[in-house]
Amino acid sequence: MAANNTNKTNVLVYSGPGTTSESVRHVLYSLRRLLSPYYSITPITADTILKEPWQPSCALLVIPGGADLPYCRAFDGNGNRKITQYVRRGGSFLGFCAGGYYGSARCEFEPDDKLMAVVGPRELKFFEGTCRGGAFKGFAYASEAGARAVRVGVEVGGFEGEGKEEVPGDFISYYNGGGVFVDADQLAKRNQGSKVTVLARYLDPLDIQDVGNAAIVHMKVAEGNVILTGPHPEFAGCNLDRNMGGREYGELVDRVTDDHEKQTGFLKGMLRKLGLRVSQEAYMIPKLTVLHLTSVYPEDVGSLLANLRAAGLVTKEGDKEMIFAENDTFIANKQNDPESDPENDKIIDYHKVIKTIQLHPTFQPSKSLTPYFNHSHYYKSLTTYRSQSRLSPSQFGSFLLYGEVVSSTSTMLDKNYTLLEKLPNGLTSIATMQISARGRGSNVWISPLGGLVFSTILKHPMELSVQAPVVFIQYLTAMAIVEGIKTYAPGYQDIPVKLKWPNDIYAEDPSPPSAEYNPKKGPRFVKIGGILLTSTFTNNMFHLVIGCGINTTNSLPTTSLNHLLSKLNSQRRITQPSAAPLPSYQLERLLARILVVLEEFYYRFALLGFRPFEETYYKHWMHSDQLVRLEMEGGARARVKGITMDHGLLKAEEITGEGEDERKTGRVFTLQSDGNSFDFFNGLLKVKT
């Protein structure tokens, strides 16, 4: 089951053509409340499903409501084969409303309406029968005209195991255009192919006849699990806009809102049925907090604001100083927290929330003001590590923009282009928790409490591009993280962390292996960190934002540095009985160490290129002589040999035969990091674009 596989930490929510923004938002809201911090719940595009190796890390694939014909246009053929293969090999699939039609063998939507009729077979066929709708009349696209609060009766016997007692006998659900799963009871009697279980039934009289009343069904498809729904149990009443309709719609909102606890209990039961680990307490959507701007030299904070004023980026509005950037609006120099929102546990459009920046031009914030981050300890560590360096690093991390809860440390920088251009080199944005973190492709890294999450500005002149190409900076960052972890202090060099090409941090899995594990396959690895590098180019300068996330003190969703450290200390008690245990990693000190190492690396890279780092890079990476299959070359087999020193391309040599008969063919493949994905666990290189 997904809950027992530490590699499966992603819940992917399709958000491409066919979906409505409201359906996607409701899915993200409800799943994040119930599955955090165990999983990363993130929207993905069709390209992710078609071109990236999403399956190994995916615990659940979700198709939200909307219209299913665009789903067919996006995925018929290759996409549906990938989805079916994923499910049959043990994956989980959840289709809401249009996703329910799409996951059935046949869709029959309003077959008697010439303008709206959508009728035809569907490729996935998880439900081997027909999904016919709408179950209730009145549906209109982009409208709430056909919306209802419907009574749903739950077949509690379809749920078993932990949490069964939370599943209600019935509940009120939002509904708008969903179908009925025809002949589900007859299909349920068959014990072949996809075994069907009816989980819930419509209790209100339907507007279509002779179809049964199955509203939500579960199928066991080979090793995988599928749930398809007609209604929308994921729509929470607190997120429905009463202004979308008249009095009757307001009553709908009230009925759905009043049954919220029952809806939550049913959703939890559904997710457990799909093999996911559900949070015991619903995760409250946190509010954004004040951002604290500090510097290793506090007086420089005032100078930075003066520079922004001189650049015309600060606007005076009454007694407030405002920064209106492309994606965010900030209030500068306000001393009080923003007013609280009593209805914070609802969908929030974070880029519309005005962010408050509290400046600290004379002293560092006290621990009581920022309880999860000790600024004095950070700057003391930064100064100490700098003093130990022969290269006199002085920029990276000198300015810190810290928030306890932020939208995304990277987005606040790289989506506000004009502001980014004027901010100093090395300014670092850090958060205790990110609400809408970003990652490379589908590998979106979540930010639970205890992770070291930061983004650093690096300004790379165009004239350095020949000797020091920008593509290598992601490799430098990955090395700096690993080296920072291992040189945190004497004794930490044995922490088992590695680099995965091009920009992920992995560690040997410290959890006990499963009974099926084959030791001959070598060490097991789990992801503990990731890097996202974005770039804008103006005035002959690359303005890079290097986003990083590292599981440091948090054991979920995979493992953490401190968990690895506890294992290392256990080994040291045997091999070095007189040695004191190594203290736990501290976020402040680790951040300082990584930034000093990164600045040292960058100075050398700007002067000498990547060649001096080649040996160090290979010492830390996971891929030396790894056997891979190249999807873009018809599944050709090859062994990874490294990266090219001119353009940072992955290099692999084609081979034939196996064992003693293995031979090189003479063909050498080179692959770009931005155009390809590396499925490490299955040894598969895939084209992304």
Rosetta blueprint (number, residue, H / E / L):
1 M L
2 A H
3 A H
4 N H
5 N L
6 T L
7 N L
8 K L
9 T L
10 N E
11 V E
12 L E
13 V E
14 Y E
15 S L
16 G L
17 P L
18 G L
19 T E
20 T L
21 S H
22 E H
23 S H
24 V H
25 R H
26 H H
27 V H
28 L H
29 Y H
30 S H
31 L H
32 R H
33 R H
34 L H
35 L H
36 S L
37 P L
38 Y L
39 Y L
40 S E
41 I E
42 T E
43 P E
44 I E
45 T L
46 A H
47 D H
48 T H
49 I H
50 L H
51 K H
52 E L
53 P L
54 W L
55 Q H
56 P H
57 S H
58 C E
59 A E
60 L E
61 L E
62 V E
63 I E
64 P L
65 G L
66 G E
67 A L
68 D H
69 L H
70 P H
71 Y H
72 C H
73 R H
74 A H
75 F H
76 D L
77 G L
78 N H
79 G H
80 N H
81 R H
82 K H
83 I H
84 T H
85 Q H
86 Y H
87 V H
88 R H
89 R L
90 G L
91 G L
92 S E
93 F E
94 L E
95 G E
96 F E
97 C L
98 A H
99 G H
100 G H
101 Y H
102 Y H
103 G L
104 S E
105 A E
106 R E
107 C E
108 E E
109 F E
110 E L
111 P L
112 D L
113 D L
114 K L
115 L L
116 M L
117 A L
118 V E
119 V E
120 G E
121 P E
122 R L
123 E L
124 L L
125 K L
126 F L
127 F E
128 E E
129 G E
130 T E
131 C E
132 R E
133 G E
134 G L
135 A L
136 F L
137 K L
138 G L
139 F L
140 A L
141 Y L
142 A L
143 S L
144 E L
145 A L
146 G L
147 A L
148 R E
149 A E
150 V E
151 R E
152 V E
153 G E
154 V E
155 E L
156 V H
157 G H
158 G H
159 F L
160 E L
161 G L
162 E L
163 G L
164 K H
165 E H
166 E H
167 V L
168 P L
169 G L
170 D E
171 F E
172 I E
173 S E
174 Y E
175 Y E
176 N L
177 G L
178 G L
179 G E
180 V E
181 F E
182 V L
183 D L
184 A H
185 D H
186 Q H
187 L H
188 A H
189 K H
190 R L
191 N L
192 Q L
193 G L
194 S L
195 K E
196 V E
197 T E
198 V E
199 L E
200 A E
201 R E
202 Y E
203 L L
204 D L
205 P L
206 L L
207 D L
208 I L
209 Q L
210 D L
211 V L
212 G L
213 N L
214 A E
215 A E
216 I E
217 V E
218 H E
219 M E
220 K E
221 V E
222 A L
223 E L
224 G E
225 N E
226 V E
227 I E
228 L E
229 T E
230 G L
231 P L
232 H E
233 P L
234 E L
235 F L
236 A L
237 G H
238 C H
239 N H
240 L L
241 D L
242 R H
243 N H
244 M H
245 G L
246 G L
247 R H
248 E H
249 Y H
250 G H
251 E H
252 L H
253 V H
254 D H
255 R H
256 V H
257 T H
258 D H
259 D L
260 H H
261 E H
262 K H
263 Q H
264 T H
265 G H
266 F H
267 L H
268 K H
269 G H
270 M H
271 L H
272 R H
273 K H
274 L L
275 G L
276 L L
277 R L
278 V L
279 S L
280 Q L
281 E L
282 A L
283 Y L
284 M L
285 I L
286 P L
287 K L
288 L L
289 T L
290 V L
291 L E
292 H E
293 L E
294 T E
295 S E
296 V L
297 Y L
298 P L
299 E H
300 D H
301 V H
302 G H
303 S H
304 L H
305 L H
306 A H
307 N H
308 L H
309 R H
310 A H
311 A L
312 G L
313 L L
314 V L
315 T E
316 K E
317 E E
318 G L
319 D L
320 K E
321 E E
322 M E
323 I E
324 F E
325 A L
326 E L
327 N L
328 D L
329 T E
330 F E
331 I E
332 A E
333 N L
334 K L
335 Q L
336 N L
337 D L
338 P L
339 E L
340 S L
341 D L
342 P L
343 E L
344 N L
345 D L
346 K L
347 I L
348 I L
349 D L
350 Y H
351 H H
352 K H
353 V L
354 I L
355 K E
356 T E
357 I E
358 Q E
359 L E
360 H L
361 P L
362 T L
363 F L
364 Q L
365 P L
366 S L
367 K L
368 S L
369 L L
370 T L
371 P L
372 Y L
373 F L
374 N L
375 H H
376 S H
377 H H
378 Y H
379 Y H
380 K H
381 S H
382 L H
383 T H
384 T H
385 Y H
386 R H
387 S H
388 Q L
389 S L
390 R L
391 L L
392 S L
393 P L
394 S L
395 Q L
396 F L
397 G L
398 S L
399 F E
400 L E
401 L E
402 Y E
403 G E
404 E E
405 V E
406 V E
407 S L
408 S L
409 T L
410 S L
411 T H
412 M H
413 L H
414 D H
415 K L
416 N L
417 Y H
418 T H
419 L H
420 L H
421 E H
422 K H
423 L L
424 P L
425 N L
426 G L
427 L L
428 T E
429 S E
430 I E
431 A E
432 T E
433 M E
434 Q E
435 I L
436 S L
437 A L
438 R L
439 G L
440 R E
441 G L
442 S L
443 N E
444 V L
445 W L
446 I L
447 S L
448 P L
449 L L
450 G L
451 G E
452 L E
453 V E
454 F E
455 S E
456 T E
457 I E
458 L E
459 K E
460 H E
461 P E
462 M H
463 E H
464 L H
465 S L
466 V L
467 Q L
468 A L
469 P L
470 V H
471 V H
472 F H
473 I H
474 Q H
475 Y H
476 L H
477 T H
478 A H
479 M H
480 A H
481 I H
482 V H
483 E H
484 G H
485 I H
486 K H
487 T L
488 Y L
489 A L
490 P L
491 G L
492 Y H
493 Q H
494 D H
495 I L
496 P L
497 V E
498 K E
499 L E
500 K E
501 W L
502 P L
503 N L
504 D E
505 I E
506 Y E
507 A E
508 E E
509 D L
510 P L
511 S L
512 P L
513 P L
514 S L
515 A L
516 E L
517 Y L
518 N L
519 P H
520 K H
521 K H
522 G L
523 P L
524 R L
525 F E
526 V E
527 K E
528 I E
529 G E
530 G E
531 I E
532 L E
533 L E
534 T E
535 S E
536 T E
537 F E
538 T E
539 N L
540 N L
541 M E
542 F E
543 H E
544 L E
545 V E
546 I E
547 G E
548 C E
549 G E
550 I E
551 N E
552 T L
553 T L
554 N L
555 S L
556 L L
557 P L
558 T L
559 T L
560 S L
561 L H
562 N H
563 H H
564 L H
565 L H
566 S H
567 K H
568 L H
569 N H
570 S H
571 Q H
572 R H
573 R H
574 I H
575 T H
576 Q L
577 P L
578 S L
579 A L
580 A L
581 P L
582 L L
583 P L
584 S L
585 Y L
586 Q L
587 L H
588 E H
589 R H
590 L H
591 L H
592 A H
593 R H
594 I H
595 L H
596 V H
597 V H
598 L H
599 E H
600 E H
601 F H
602 Y H
603 Y H
604 R H
605 F H
606 A H
607 L H
608 L H
609 G L
610 F L
611 R H
612 P H
613 F H
614 E H
615 E H
616 T H
617 Y H
618 Y H
619 K H
620 H H
621 W E
622 M L
623 H L
624 S L
625 D L
626 Q L
627 L E
628 V E
629 R E
630 L E
631 E H
632 M H
633 E H
634 G L
635 G L
636 A E
637 R E
638 A E
639 R E
640 V E
641 K E
642 G E
643 I E
644 T L
645 M L
646 D L
647 H L
648 G L
649 L L
650 L E
651 K E
652 A E
653 E E
654 E E
655 I E
656 T E
657 G L
658 E L
659 G H
660 E H
661 D H
662 E L
663 R E
664 K E
665 T E
666 G E
667 R E
668 V E
669 F E
670 T E
671 L E
672 Q L
673 S L
674 D L
675 G L
676 N E
677 S E
678 F E
679 D E
680 F L
681 F L
682 N L
683 G L
684 L E
685 L E
686 K E
687 V E
688 K L
689 T L
